[in-house]
């Protein structure tokens, strides 16, 4: 096997290896929790290679993910860092604000999405949580597994809203996919 096919195979293997995924390094340094009143909404996304990247956000958000597993775990914030206290690897863009480290504990609630990708968890008390969402397995070789983790802070007061959780894999330039947005309800 010549050098080019070997490099292509190695590059594809690294792309699909989430633990070594460079976007994970960036997220670990600068994740901030989403503040919500209730934990309900829709899980969307796609594991297709041709829908990766920021240019396909609208298309992925139109694809609801039914039968996705949702796990809520208690979260403990373990350390806080002020701007400038964290040393970033070369090439990683520094965060503009304060950062924190956290640890996810035991599962406190679980649910599955319906066929339209909707979910609602009403048993949560005010607190800090890790929200882990795993989509159903890949349909074929043109799809990659979908799994994403988000930080949420559940509060008592605030406007009613719905979450939109995109659990699509990120493009190699760290764009598109993997987002948790809050949509106000009228």
Secondary structure, DSSP 8 states (H G I E B T S, - for coil): --HHHHHHHHHHHHHH-GGG-HHHHHHHHH---EEESSEEEEEE---BGGG-SGGGHHHHHT-B-TT-EEEEEEEEEEEEE-TT-S---TT----SS-EEEEEEEEEEEEEE--TTSEEEE----SEEEEEEEE----SSTTB---EEEEEEEE-SSS--EEEEEE-----TTS-SS-EEEEEE--
